[in-house]
Amino acid sequence: MENITVSRDLVSGLEYAMVDLSIKIERATCIMQDLTEEYFSINFDSPKAEEKLWELRAGYEEHSIKAEIVSDYIFGIKKESEKIEKMINELLYPQTESKLEKIINELQGENDDEN
């Protein structure tokens, strides 16, 4: 196996991307927990099922928005992971240093736009 030299910028870019992914995963998990524990955990076999149906109807819009937020986070996570994969592939199969720098700059630029 050949030795690979890694620049501080690359390591910093990967670290930044991993932290960003971690935050998005944590936020999506929190919202999904809210949806599953509060909204989708209704027992329709209970004597108060009719009352619970009202709660489902009343909370539909709010929980629909939460589901869309989770979808946005998942889309962002997928995009970030694809960029990380590109960075790792560039490390393993280098072509040009400028291409790697471009990927790092794109990754950092899009993250700045999201925050």
Biopython code that builds the backbone (N, CA, C, O; Angstrom):
import numpy as np
from Bio.PDB.StructureBuilder import StructureBuilder

atoms = [
    (1, "MET", "N", (0.847, -1.176, 0.000)),
    (1, "MET", "CA", (0.000, 0.000, 0.000)),
    (1, "MET", "C", (0.889, 1.235, 0.000)),
    (1, "MET", "O", (1.905, 1.281, 0.694)),
    (2, "GLU", "N", (0.506, 2.216, -0.769)),
    (2, "GLU", "CA", (1.330, 3.412, -0.887)),
    (2, "GLU", "C", (0.948, 4.436, 0.188)),
    (2, "GLU", "O", (-0.198, 4.489, 0.636)),
    (3, "ASN", "N", (1.929, 5.244, 0.588)),
    (3, "ASN", "CA", (1.690, 6.294, 1.568)),
    (3, "ASN", "C", (0.941, 7.450, 0.919)),
    (3, "ASN", "O", (1.183, 7.799, -0.236)),
    (4, "ILE", "N", (0.026, 8.034, 1.686)),
    (4, "ILE", "CA", (-0.751, 9.164, 1.203)),
    (4, "ILE", "C", (-0.474, 10.356, 2.105)),
    (4, "ILE", "O", (-0.572, 10.247, 3.327)),
    (5, "THR", "N", (-0.132, 11.483, 1.514)),
    (5, "THR", "CA", (0.075, 12.711, 2.262)),
    (5, "THR", "C", (-1.222, 13.509, 2.223)),
    (5, "THR", "O", (-1.799, 13.732, 1.159)),
    (6, "VAL", "N", (-1.669, 13.932, 3.396)),
    (6, "VAL", "CA", (-2.940, 14.643, 3.501)),
    (6, "VAL", "C", (-2.675, 16.050, 4.016)),
    (6, "VAL", "O", (-1.977, 16.227, 5.014)),
    (7, "SER", "N", (-3.228, 17.048, 3.342)),
    (7, "SER", "CA", (-3.047, 18.432, 3.776)),
    (7, "SER", "C", (-3.971, 18.747, 4.953)),
    (7, "SER", "O", (-4.977, 18.074, 5.175)),
    (8, "ARG", "N", (-3.605, 19.774, 5.691)),
    (8, "ARG", "CA", (-4.441, 20.213, 6.813)),
    (8, "ARG", "C", (-5.789, 20.707, 6.317)),
    (8, "ARG", "O", (-6.805, 20.512, 6.983)),
    (9, "ASP", "N", (-5.808, 21.344, 5.154)),
    (9, "ASP", "CA", (-7.068, 21.834, 4.592)),
    (9, "ASP", "C", (-8.030, 20.681, 4.320)),
    (9, "ASP", "O", (-9.229, 20.790, 4.572)),
    (10, "LEU", "N", (-7.497, 19.585, 3.807)),
    (10, "LEU", "CA", (-8.334, 18.436, 3.519)),
    (10, "LEU", "C", (-8.893, 17.848, 4.806)),
    (10, "LEU", "O", (-10.087, 17.569, 4.906)),
    (11, "VAL", "N", (-8.018, 17.663, 5.787)),
    (11, "VAL", "CA", (-8.466, 17.114, 7.066)),
    (11, "VAL", "C", (-9.500, 18.041, 7.694)),
    (11, "VAL", "O", (-10.509, 17.581, 8.228)),
    (12, "SER", "N", (-9.253, 19.330, 7.631)),
    (12, "SER", "CA", (-10.190, 20.319, 8.167)),
    (12, "SER", "C", (-11.519, 20.254, 7.427)),
    (12, "SER", "O", (-12.580, 20.313, 8.048)),
    (13, "GLY", "N", (-11.469, 20.135, 6.111)),
    (13, "GLY", "CA", (-12.692, 20.027, 5.309)),
    (13, "GLY", "C", (-13.487, 18.786, 5.638)),
    (13, "GLY", "O", (-14.712, 18.838, 5.756)),
    (14, "LEU", "N", (-12.792, 17.661, 5.787)),
    (14, "LEU", "CA", (-13.473, 16.420, 6.154)),
    (14, "LEU", "C", (-14.065, 16.509, 7.554)),
    (14, "LEU", "O", (-15.184, 16.058, 7.793)),
    (15, "GLU", "N", (-13.312, 17.091, 8.472)),
    (15, "GLU", "CA", (-13.803, 17.237, 9.839)),
    (15, "GLU", "C", (-15.042, 18.132, 9.870)),
    (15, "GLU", "O", (-16.022, 17.814, 10.543)),
    (16, "TYR", "N", (-15.001, 19.236, 9.152)),
    (16, "TYR", "CA", (-16.130, 20.157, 9.078)),
    (16, "TYR", "C", (-17.362, 19.444, 8.514)),
    (16, "TYR", "O", (-18.470, 19.596, 9.027)),
    (17, "ALA", "N", (-17.152, 18.674, 7.466)),
    (17, "ALA", "CA", (-18.261, 17.950, 6.838)),
    (17, "ALA", "C", (-18.849, 16.915, 7.784)),
    (17, "ALA", "O", (-20.068, 16.758, 7.851)),
    (18, "MET", "N", (-17.995, 16.210, 8.514)),
    (18, "MET", "CA", (-18.482, 15.194, 9.444)),
    (18, "MET", "C", (-19.267, 15.818, 10.603)),
    (18, "MET", "O", (-20.275, 15.259, 11.036)),
    (19, "VAL", "N", (-18.817, 16.959, 11.103)),
    (19, "VAL", "CA", (-19.538, 17.653, 12.172)),
    (19, "VAL", "C", (-20.899, 18.100, 11.646)),
    (19, "VAL", "O", (-21.912, 17.951, 12.329)),
    (20, "ASP", "N", (-20.922, 18.642, 10.440)),
    (20, "ASP", "CA", (-22.173, 19.089, 9.844)),
    (20, "ASP", "C", (-23.139, 17.915, 9.670)),
    (20, "ASP", "O", (-24.329, 18.040, 9.960)),
    (21, "LEU", "N", (-22.633, 16.788, 9.201)),
    (21, "LEU", "CA", (-23.474, 15.592, 9.074)),
    (21, "LEU", "C", (-24.021, 15.160, 10.419)),
    (21, "LEU", "O", (-25.199, 14.823, 10.541)),
    (22, "SER", "N", (-23.177, 15.169, 11.410)),
    (22, "SER", "CA", (-23.580, 14.755, 12.750)),
    (22, "SER", "C", (-24.706, 15.639, 13.284)),
    (22, "SER", "O", (-25.659, 15.133, 13.876)),
    (23, "ILE", "N", (-24.607, 16.936, 13.082)),
    (23, "ILE", "CA", (-25.643, 17.875, 13.534)),
    (23, "ILE", "C", (-26.952, 17.609, 12.801)),
    (23, "ILE", "O", (-28.013, 17.577, 13.425)),
    (24, "LYS", "N", (-26.891, 17.419, 11.492)),
    (24, "LYS", "CA", (-28.104, 17.155, 10.717)),
    (24, "LYS", "C", (-28.765, 15.849, 11.144)),
    (24, "LYS", "O", (-29.990, 15.770, 11.247)),
    (25, "ILE", "N", (-27.954, 14.833, 11.391)),
    (25, "ILE", "CA", (-28.505, 13.542, 11.829)),
    (25, "ILE", "C", (-29.165, 13.687, 13.194)),
    (25, "ILE", "O", (-30.244, 13.140, 13.423)),
    (26, "GLU", "N", (-28.530, 14.416, 14.095)),
    (26, "GLU", "CA", (-29.091, 14.623, 15.436)),
    (26, "GLU", "C", (-30.422, 15.371, 15.352)),
    (26, "GLU", "O", (-31.378, 15.004, 16.036)),
    (27, "ARG", "N", (-30.493, 16.399, 14.533)),
    (27, "ARG", "CA", (-31.741, 17.169, 14.388)),
    (27, "ARG", "C", (-32.847, 16.323, 13.772)),
    (27, "ARG", "O", (-33.985, 16.348, 14.242)),
    (28, "ALA", "N", (-32.522, 15.581, 12.731)),
    (28, "ALA", "CA", (-33.525, 14.730, 12.089)),
    (28, "ALA", "C", (-34.017, 13.658, 13.055)),
    (28, "ALA", "O", (-35.208, 13.350, 13.088)),
    (29, "THR", "N", (-33.116, 13.097, 13.833)),
    (29, "THR", "CA", (-33.483, 12.075, 14.810)),
    (29, "THR", "C", (-34.429, 12.640, 15.866)),
    (29, "THR", "O", (-35.398, 11.986, 16.250)),
    (30, "CYS", "N", (-34.149, 13.841, 16.328)),
    (30, "CYS", "CA", (-34.984, 14.492, 17.332)),
    (30, "CYS", "C", (-36.405, 14.703, 16.809)),
    (30, "CYS", "O", (-37.380, 14.424, 17.507)),
    (31, "ILE", "N", (-36.510, 15.192, 15.590)),
    (31, "ILE", "CA", (-37.834, 15.432, 15.011)),
    (31, "ILE", "C", (-38.565, 14.110, 14.774)),
    (31, "ILE", "O", (-39.763, 14.008, 15.039)),
    (32, "MET", "N", (-37.853, 13.102, 14.280)),
    (32, "MET", "CA", (-38.484, 11.801, 14.050)),
    (32, "MET", "C", (-38.964, 11.183, 15.364)),
    (32, "MET", "O", (-40.021, 10.554, 15.408)),
    (33, "GLN", "N", (-38.195, 11.361, 16.416)),
    (33, "GLN", "CA", (-38.604, 10.847, 17.719)),
    (33, "GLN", "C", (-39.906, 11.514, 18.152)),
    (33, "GLN", "O", (-40.808, 10.852, 18.666)),
    (34, "ASP", "N", (-40.001, 12.821, 17.945)),
    (34, "ASP", "CA", (-41.222, 13.553, 18.267)),
    (34, "ASP", "C", (-42.401, 13.009, 17.471)),
    (34, "ASP", "O", (-43.479, 12.780, 18.019)),
    (35, "LEU", "N", (-42.189, 12.804, 16.183)),
    (35, "LEU", "CA", (-43.272, 12.293, 15.337)),
    (35, "LEU", "C", (-43.718, 10.897, 15.768)),
    (35, "LEU", "O", (-44.916, 10.634, 15.878)),
    (36, "THR", "N", (-42.776, 10.020, 16.009)),
    (36, "THR", "CA", (-43.133, 8.640, 16.322)),
    (36, "THR", "C", (-43.703, 8.474, 17.730)),
    (36, "THR", "O", (-44.618, 7.677, 17.939)),
    (37, "GLU", "N", (-43.172, 9.217, 18.688)),
    (37, "GLU", "CA", (-43.649, 9.062, 20.065)),
    (37, "GLU", "C", (-44.947, 9.823, 20.325)),
    (37, "GLU", "O", (-45.791, 9.350, 21.086)),
    (38, "GLU", "N", (-45.119, 10.980, 19.716)),
    (38, "GLU", "CA", (-46.293, 11.795, 20.012)),
    (38, "GLU", "C", (-47.415, 11.616, 18.992)),
    (38, "GLU", "O", (-48.590, 11.606, 19.360)),
    (39, "TYR", "N", (-47.073, 11.478, 17.749)),
    (39, "TYR", "CA", (-48.108, 11.512, 16.710)),
    (39, "TYR", "C", (-48.488, 10.115, 16.225)),
    (39, "TYR", "O", (-49.673, 9.805, 16.098)),
    (40, "PHE", "N", (-47.522, 9.294, 15.960)),
    (40, "PHE", "CA", (-47.813, 7.979, 15.384)),
    (40, "PHE", "C", (-47.906, 6.862, 16.419)),
    (40, "PHE", "O", (-47.978, 5.691, 16.048)),
    (41, "SER", "N", (-47.906, 7.192, 17.685)),
    (41, "SER", "CA", (-47.982, 6.148, 18.711)),
    (41, "SER", "C", (-49.399, 5.965, 19.241)),
    (41, "SER", "O", (-49.590, 5.361, 20.296)),
    (42, "ILE", "N", (-50.367, 6.467, 18.540)),
    (42, "ILE", "CA", (-51.761, 6.380, 18.985)),
    (42, "ILE", "C", (-52.245, 4.941, 18.857)),
    (42, "ILE", "O", (-52.077, 4.305, 17.816)),
    (43, "ASN", "N", (-52.847, 4.441, 19.926)),
    (43, "ASN", "CA", (-53.389, 3.083, 19.954)),
    (43, "ASN", "C", (-54.863, 3.145, 19.566)),
    (43, "ASN", "O", (-55.691, 3.639, 20.332)),
    (44, "PHE", "N", (-55.186, 2.650, 18.392)),
    (44, "PHE", "CA", (-56.565, 2.722, 17.919)),
    (44, "PHE", "C", (-57.464, 1.668, 18.549)),
    (44, "PHE", "O", (-58.677, 1.689, 18.340)),
    (45, "ASP", "N", (-56.892, 0.752, 19.314)),
    (45, "ASP", "CA", (-57.692, -0.254, 19.997)),
    (45, "ASP", "C", (-58.170, 0.225, 21.365)),
    (45, "ASP", "O", (-58.948, -0.460, 22.029)),
    (46, "SER", "N", (-57.716, 1.372, 21.775)),
    (46, "SER", "CA", (-58.100, 1.874, 23.096)),
    (46, "SER", "C", (-59.532, 2.424, 23.053)),
    (46, "SER", "O", (-60.037, 2.789, 21.991)),
    (47, "PRO", "N", (-60.173, 2.477, 24.226)),
    (47, "PRO", "CA", (-61.540, 3.023, 24.289)),
    (47, "PRO", "C", (-61.617, 4.493, 23.866)),
    (47, "PRO", "O", (-62.682, 4.963, 23.466)),
    (48, "LYS", "N", (-60.520, 5.209, 23.949)),
    (48, "LYS", "CA", (-60.502, 6.628, 23.591)),
    (48, "LYS", "C", (-59.995, 6.856, 22.162)),
    (48, "LYS", "O", (-59.462, 7.924, 21.861)),
    (49, "ALA", "N", (-60.154, 5.878, 21.295)),
    (49, "ALA", "CA", (-59.638, 5.965, 19.930)),
    (49, "ALA", "C", (-60.260, 7.124, 19.165)),
    (49, "ALA", "O", (-59.574, 7.797, 18.396)),
    (50, "GLU", "N", (-61.547, 7.363, 19.366)),
    (50, "GLU", "CA", (-62.215, 8.468, 18.661)),
    (50, "GLU", "C", (-61.585, 9.813, 19.025)),
    (50, "GLU", "O", (-61.391, 10.671, 18.164)),
    (51, "GLU", "N", (-61.274, 9.982, 20.292)),
    (51, "GLU", "CA", (-60.614, 11.203, 20.762)),
    (51, "GLU", "C", (-59.228, 11.329, 20.126)),
    (51, "GLU", "O", (-58.795, 12.423, 19.764)),
    (52, "LYS", "N", (-58.554, 10.212, 19.998)),
    (52, "LYS", "CA", (-57.215, 10.210, 19.406)),
    (52, "LYS", "C", (-57.267, 10.560, 17.914)),
    (52, "LYS", "O", (-56.340, 11.182, 17.395)),
    (53, "LEU", "N", (-58.326, 10.170, 17.231)),
    (53, "LEU", "CA", (-58.473, 10.532, 15.824)),
    (53, "LEU", "C", (-58.556, 12.046, 15.675)),
    (53, "LEU", "O", (-58.004, 12.613, 14.732)),
    (54, "TRP", "N", (-59.234, 12.686, 16.591)),
    (54, "TRP", "CA", (-59.301, 14.148, 16.571)),
    (54, "TRP", "C", (-57.899, 14.735, 16.712)),
    (54, "TRP", "O", (-57.558, 15.703, 16.030)),
    (55, "GLU", "N", (-57.080, 14.150, 17.599)),
    (55, "GLU", "CA", (-55.704, 14.625, 17.782)),
    (55, "GLU", "C", (-54.899, 14.462, 16.491)),
    (55, "GLU", "O", (-54.088, 15.322, 16.149)),
    (56, "LEU", "N", (-55.125, 13.361, 15.780)),
    (56, "LEU", "CA", (-54.433, 13.153, 14.502)),
    (56, "LEU", "C", (-54.814, 14.236, 13.501)),
    (56, "LEU", "O", (-53.953, 14.809, 12.834)),
    (57, "ARG", "N", (-56.101, 14.508, 13.402)),
    (57, "ARG", "CA", (-56.560, 15.536, 12.461)),
    (57, "ARG", "C", (-56.021, 16.908, 12.848)),
    (57, "ARG", "O", (-55.566, 17.664, 11.991)),
    (58, "ALA", "N", (-56.072, 17.225, 14.123)),
    (58, "ALA", "CA", (-55.649, 18.545, 14.592)),
    (58, "ALA", "C", (-54.146, 18.768, 14.409)),
    (58, "ALA", "O", (-53.707, 19.887, 14.148)),
    (59, "GLY", "N", (-53.379, 17.716, 14.547)),
    (59, "GLY", "CA", (-51.925, 17.859, 14.463)),
    (59, "GLY", "C", (-51.332, 17.562, 13.116)),
    (59, "GLY", "O", (-50.113, 17.584, 12.950)),
    (60, "TYR", "N", (-52.197, 17.279, 12.130)),
    (60, "TYR", "CA", (-51.681, 16.860, 10.827)),
    (60, "TYR", "C", (-50.744, 17.888, 10.194)),
    (60, "TYR", "O", (-49.648, 17.530, 9.765)),
    (61, "GLU", "N", (-51.146, 19.136, 10.128)),
    (61, "GLU", "CA", (-50.337, 20.156, 9.453)),
    (61, "GLU", "C", (-48.974, 20.316, 10.131)),
    (61, "GLU", "O", (-47.941, 20.352, 9.462)),
    (62, "GLU", "N", (-48.981, 20.412, 11.451)),
    (62, "GLU", "CA", (-47.718, 20.568, 12.194)),
    (62, "GLU", "C", (-46.789, 19.383, 11.956)),
    (62, "GLU", "O", (-45.595, 19.559, 11.718)),
    (63, "HIS", "N", (-47.338, 18.191, 12.021)),
    (63, "HIS", "CA", (-46.502, 17.000, 11.872)),
    (63, "HIS", "C", (-46.085, 16.778, 10.417)),
    (63, "HIS", "O", (-45.040, 16.185, 10.148)),
    (64, "SER", "N", (-46.896, 17.250, 9.496)),
    (64, "SER", "CA", (-46.518, 17.196, 8.083)),
    (64, "SER", "C", (-45.297, 18.081, 7.836)),
    (64, "SER", "O", (-44.384, 17.700, 7.103)),
    (65, "ILE", "N", (-45.288, 19.264, 8.452)),
    (65, "ILE", "CA", (-44.143, 20.170, 8.326)),
    (65, "ILE", "C", (-42.891, 19.532, 8.932)),
    (65, "ILE", "O", (-41.804, 19.629, 8.363)),
    (66, "LYS", "N", (-43.046, 18.886, 10.075)),
    (66, "LYS", "CA", (-41.907, 18.213, 10.712)),
    (66, "LYS", "C", (-41.355, 17.115, 9.804)),
    (66, "LYS", "O", (-40.141, 16.939, 9.702)),
    (67, "ALA", "N", (-42.246, 16.383, 9.149)),
    (67, "ALA", "CA", (-41.793, 15.327, 8.227)),
    (67, "ALA", "C", (-41.028, 15.936, 7.051)),
    (67, "ALA", "O", (-40.039, 15.360, 6.598)),
    (68, "GLU", "N", (-41.472, 17.092, 6.554)),
    (68, "GLU", "CA", (-40.760, 17.770, 5.472)),
    (68, "GLU", "C", (-39.377, 18.230, 5.928)),
    (68, "GLU", "O", (-38.414, 18.160, 5.165)),
    (69, "ILE", "N", (-39.279, 18.698, 7.168)),
    (69, "ILE", "CA", (-37.980, 19.115, 7.713)),
    (69, "ILE", "C", (-37.031, 17.929, 7.756)),
    (69, "ILE", "O", (-35.869, 18.044, 7.365)),
    (70, "VAL", "N", (-37.521, 16.793, 8.229)),
    (70, "VAL", "CA", (-36.685, 15.583, 8.265)),
    (70, "VAL", "C", (-36.242, 15.217, 6.858)),
    (70, "VAL", "O", (-35.090, 14.841, 6.645)),
    (71, "SER", "N", (-37.149, 15.326, 5.901)),
    (71, "SER", "CA", (-36.804, 15.028, 4.513)),
    (71, "SER", "C", (-35.691, 15.953, 4.019)),
    (71, "SER", "O", (-34.766, 15.510, 3.339)),
    (72, "ASP", "N", (-35.785, 17.235, 4.364)),
    (72, "ASP", "CA", (-34.729, 18.184, 3.988)),
    (72, "ASP", "C", (-33.389, 17.807, 4.609)),
    (72, "ASP", "O", (-32.354, 17.858, 3.946)),
    (73, "TYR", "N", (-33.414, 17.428, 5.891)),
    (73, "TYR", "CA", (-32.171, 17.018, 6.548)),
    (73, "TYR", "C", (-31.584, 15.778, 5.873)),
    (73, "TYR", "O", (-30.374, 15.700, 5.658)),
    (74, "ILE", "N", (-32.433, 14.816, 5.540)),
    (74, "ILE", "CA", (-31.949, 13.593, 4.894)),
    (74, "ILE", "C", (-31.338, 13.927, 3.534)),
    (74, "ILE", "O", (-30.301, 13.375, 3.169)),
    (75, "PHE", "N", (-31.973, 14.825, 2.786)),
    (75, "PHE", "CA", (-31.423, 15.244, 1.498)),
    (75, "PHE", "C", (-30.049, 15.889, 1.696)),
    (75, "PHE", "O", (-29.111, 15.598, 0.954)),
    (76, "GLY", "N", (-29.933, 16.766, 2.699)),
    (76, "GLY", "CA", (-28.655, 17.415, 2.997)),
    (76, "GLY", "C", (-27.584, 16.417, 3.412)),
    (76, "GLY", "O", (-26.425, 16.534, 3.015)),
    (77, "ILE", "N", (-27.979, 15.440, 4.211)),
    (77, "ILE", "CA", (-27.045, 14.408, 4.663)),
    (77, "ILE", "C", (-26.544, 13.607, 3.460)),
    (77, "ILE", "O", (-25.354, 13.309, 3.354)),
    (78, "LYS", "N", (-27.450, 13.268, 2.568)),
    (78, "LYS", "CA", (-27.058, 12.509, 1.373)),
    (78, "LYS", "C", (-26.071, 13.309, 0.528)),
    (78, "LYS", "O", (-25.072, 12.772, 0.048)),
    (79, "LYS", "N", (-26.360, 14.607, 0.349)),
    (79, "LYS", "CA", (-25.474, 15.469, -0.442)),
    (79, "LYS", "C", (-24.088, 15.577, 0.200)),
    (79, "LYS", "O", (-23.070, 15.474, -0.485)),
    (80, "GLU", "N", (-24.060, 15.784, 1.508)),
    (80, "GLU", "CA", (-22.794, 15.893, 2.232)),
    (80, "GLU", "C", (-22.003, 14.592, 2.134)),
    (80, "GLU", "O", (-20.793, 14.615, 1.909)),
    (81, "SER", "N", (-22.675, 13.468, 2.299)),
    (81, "SER", "CA", (-21.961, 12.190, 2.262)),
    (81, "SER", "C", (-21.380, 11.920, 0.876)),
    (81, "SER", "O", (-20.311, 11.321, 0.759)),
    (82, "GLU", "N", (-22.077, 12.357, -0.172)),
    (82, "GLU", "CA", (-21.546, 12.208, -1.529)),
    (82, "GLU", "C", (-20.275, 13.043, -1.698)),
    (82, "GLU", "O", (-19.319, 12.603, -2.337)),
    (83, "LYS", "N", (-20.269, 14.238, -1.129)),
    (83, "LYS", "CA", (-19.077, 15.091, -1.219)),
    (83, "LYS", "C", (-17.917, 14.501, -0.435)),
    (83, "LYS", "O", (-16.770, 14.557, -0.879)),
    (84, "ILE", "N", (-18.208, 13.942, 0.721)),
    (84, "ILE", "CA", (-17.159, 13.304, 1.514)),
    (84, "ILE", "C", (-16.585, 12.123, 0.741)),
    (84, "ILE", "O", (-15.373, 11.907, 0.725)),
    (85, "GLU", "N", (-17.463, 11.369, 0.104)),
    (85, "GLU", "CA", (-17.006, 10.233, -0.701)),
    (85, "GLU", "C", (-16.098, 10.711, -1.837)),
    (85, "GLU", "O", (-15.091, 10.070, -2.137)),
    (86, "LYS", "N", (-16.448, 11.827, -2.466)),
    (86, "LYS", "CA", (-15.600, 12.389, -3.527)),
    (86, "LYS", "C", (-14.236, 12.780, -2.973)),
    (86, "LYS", "O", (-13.208, 12.543, -3.608)),
    (87, "MET", "N", (-14.233, 13.382, -1.785)),
    (87, "MET", "CA", (-12.972, 13.809, -1.174)),
    (87, "MET", "C", (-12.095, 12.590, -0.876)),
    (87, "MET", "O", (-10.889, 12.611, -1.126)),
    (88, "ILE", "N", (-12.691, 11.558, -0.355)),
    (88, "ILE", "CA", (-11.930, 10.344, -0.034)),
    (88, "ILE", "C", (-11.416, 9.686, -1.307)),
    (88, "ILE", "O", (-10.272, 9.232, -1.355)),
    (89, "ASN", "N", (-12.257, 9.632, -2.338)),
    (89, "ASN", "CA", (-11.806, 9.058, -3.611)),
    (89, "ASN", "C", (-10.663, 9.862, -4.210)),
    (89, "ASN", "O", (-9.738, 9.300, -4.796)),
    (90, "GLU", "N", (-10.732, 11.181, -4.059)),
    (90, "GLU", "CA", (-9.651, 12.028, -4.568)),
    (90, "GLU", "C", (-8.359, 11.755, -3.794)),
    (90, "GLU", "O", (-7.263, 11.810, -4.351)),
    (91, "LEU", "N", (-8.507, 11.465, -2.526)),
    (91, "LEU", "CA", (-7.328, 11.114, -1.722)),
    (91, "LEU", "C", (-6.714, 9.803, -2.190)),
    (91, "LEU", "O", (-5.498, 9.687, -2.344)),
    (92, "LEU", "N", (-7.572, 8.828, -2.413)),
    (92, "LEU", "CA", (-7.091, 7.500, -2.791)),
    (92, "LEU", "C", (-6.630, 7.437, -4.243)),
    (92, "LEU", "O", (-5.701, 6.704, -4.583)),
    (93, "TYR", "N", (-7.288, 8.208, -5.082)),
    (93, "TYR", "CA", (-6.971, 8.203, -6.511)),
    (93, "TYR", "C", (-6.777, 9.652, -6.985)),
    (93, "TYR", "O", (-7.595, 10.176, -7.742)),
    (94, "PRO", "N", (-5.705, 10.284, -6.540)),
    (94, "PRO", "CA", (-5.527, 11.710, -6.859)),
    (94, "PRO", "C", (-5.364, 11.963, -8.359)),
    (94, "PRO", "O", (-4.704, 11.211, -9.076)),
    (95, "GLN", "N", (-5.997, 13.058, -8.801)),
    (95, "GLN", "CA", (-5.847, 13.476, -10.192)),
    (95, "GLN", "C", (-5.111, 14.809, -10.216)),
    (95, "GLN", "O", (-4.005, 14.925, -10.744)),
    (96, "THR", "N", (-5.749, 15.798, -9.635)),
    (96, "THR", "CA", (-5.086, 17.094, -9.523)),
    (96, "THR", "C", (-5.448, 17.708, -8.180)),
    (96, "THR", "O", (-6.541, 17.494, -7.656)),
    (97, "GLU", "N", (-4.527, 18.464, -7.638)),
    (97, "GLU", "CA", (-4.775, 19.098, -6.346)),
    (97, "GLU", "C", (-5.879, 20.137, -6.458)),
    (97, "GLU", "O", (-6.649, 20.313, -5.514)),
    (98, "SER", "N", (-5.977, 20.821, -7.575)),
    (98, "SER", "CA", (-6.982, 21.863, -7.732)),
    (98, "SER", "C", (-8.400, 21.286, -7.700)),
    (98, "SER", "O", (-9.322, 21.943, -7.217)),
    (99, "LYS", "N", (-8.578, 20.073, -8.207)),
    (99, "LYS", "CA", (-9.894, 19.447, -8.172)),
    (99, "LYS", "C", (-10.307, 19.180, -6.725)),
    (99, "LYS", "O", (-11.460, 19.404, -6.355)),
    (100, "LEU", "N", (-9.378, 18.707, -5.918)),
    (100, "LEU", "CA", (-9.653, 18.446, -4.509)),
    (100, "LEU", "C", (-9.986, 19.745, -3.782)),
    (100, "LEU", "O", (-10.922, 19.794, -2.984)),
    (101, "GLU", "N", (-9.228, 20.779, -4.057)),
    (101, "GLU", "CA", (-9.502, 22.076, -3.432)),
    (101, "GLU", "C", (-10.883, 22.586, -3.833)),
    (101, "GLU", "O", (-11.583, 23.183, -3.016)),
    (102, "LYS", "N", (-11.275, 22.359, -5.067)),
    (102, "LYS", "CA", (-12.587, 22.781, -5.540)),
    (102, "LYS", "C", (-13.686, 22.081, -4.742)),
    (102, "LYS", "O", (-14.658, 22.723, -4.343)),
    (103, "ILE", "N", (-13.549, 20.794, -4.507)),
    (103, "ILE", "CA", (-14.536, 20.037, -3.739)),
    (103, "ILE", "C", (-14.619, 20.577, -2.316)),
    (103, "ILE", "O", (-15.714, 20.760, -1.785)),
    (104, "ILE", "N", (-13.479, 20.829, -1.701)),
    (104, "ILE", "CA", (-13.455, 21.364, -0.330)),
    (104, "ILE", "C", (-14.148, 22.727, -0.293)),
    (104, "ILE", "O", (-14.965, 22.987, 0.590)),
    (105, "ASN", "N", (-13.824, 23.586, -1.241)),
    (105, "ASN", "CA", (-14.432, 24.919, -1.288)),
    (105, "ASN", "C", (-15.937, 24.845, -1.507)),
    (105, "ASN", "O", (-16.689, 25.601, -0.893)),
    (106, "GLU", "N", (-16.387, 23.938, -2.380)),
    (106, "GLU", "CA", (-17.824, 23.755, -2.600)),
    (106, "GLU", "C", (-18.500, 23.308, -1.321)),
    (106, "GLU", "O", (-19.560, 23.821, -0.962)),
    (107, "LEU", "N", (-17.893, 22.355, -0.633)),
    (107, "LEU", "CA", (-18.447, 21.814, 0.598)),
    (107, "LEU", "C", (-18.569, 22.903, 1.647)),
    (107, "LEU", "O", (-19.616, 23.038, 2.281)),
    (108, "GLN", "N", (-17.522, 23.676, 1.837)),
    (108, "GLN", "CA", (-17.551, 24.731, 2.837)),
    (108, "GLN", "C", (-18.489, 25.861, 2.415)),
    (108, "GLN", "O", (-19.166, 26.437, 3.267)),
    (109, "GLY", "N", (-18.547, 26.185, 1.154)),
    (109, "GLY", "CA", (-19.416, 27.247, 0.662)),
    (109, "GLY", "C", (-20.887, 26.920, 0.830)),
    (109, "GLY", "O", (-21.664, 27.788, 1.227)),
    (110, "GLU", "N", (-21.295, 25.685, 0.536)),
    (110, "GLU", "CA", (-22.687, 25.301, 0.676)),
    (110, "GLU", "C", (-23.082, 25.221, 2.140)),
    (110, "GLU", "O", (-24.215, 25.547, 2.494)),
    (111, "ASN", "N", (-22.160, 24.792, 2.994)),
    (111, "ASN", "CA", (-22.465, 24.741, 4.420)),
    (111, "ASN", "C", (-22.647, 26.133, 4.977)),
    (111, "ASN", "O", (-23.486, 26.336, 5.854)),
    (112, "ASP", "N", (-21.877, 27.106, 4.489)),
    (112, "ASP", "CA", (-22.029, 28.484, 4.933)),
    (112, "ASP", "C", (-23.387, 29.033, 4.512)),
    (112, "ASP", "O", (-24.005, 29.799, 5.250)),
    (113, "ASP", "N", (-23.854, 28.641, 3.318)),
    (113, "ASP", "CA", (-25.152, 29.094, 2.828)),
    (113, "ASP", "C", (-26.295, 28.541, 3.662)),
    (113, "ASP", "O", (-27.294, 29.228, 3.874)),
    (114, "GLU", "N", (-26.161, 27.288, 4.145)),
    (114, "GLU", "CA", (-27.214, 26.647, 4.925)),
    (114, "GLU", "C", (-27.328, 27.256, 6.321)),
    (114, "GLU", "O", (-28.417, 27.297, 6.894)),
    (115, "ASN", "N", (-26.219, 27.724, 6.864)),
    (115, "ASN", "CA", (-26.239, 28.254, 8.235)),
    (115, "ASN", "C", (-26.606, 29.683, 8.162)),
    (115, "ASN", "O", (-26.689, 30.353, 9.191)),
]
sb = StructureBuilder()
sb.init_structure("model")
sb.init_model(0)
sb.init_chain("A")
sb.init_seg("    ")
for serial, (resi, resn, name, xyz) in enumerate(atoms, 1):
    if name == "N":
        sb.init_residue(resn, " ", resi, " ")
    sb.init_atom(name, np.array(xyz, "f"), 0.0, 1.0, " ", f" {name:<3s}", serial, name[0])
structure = sb.get_structure()
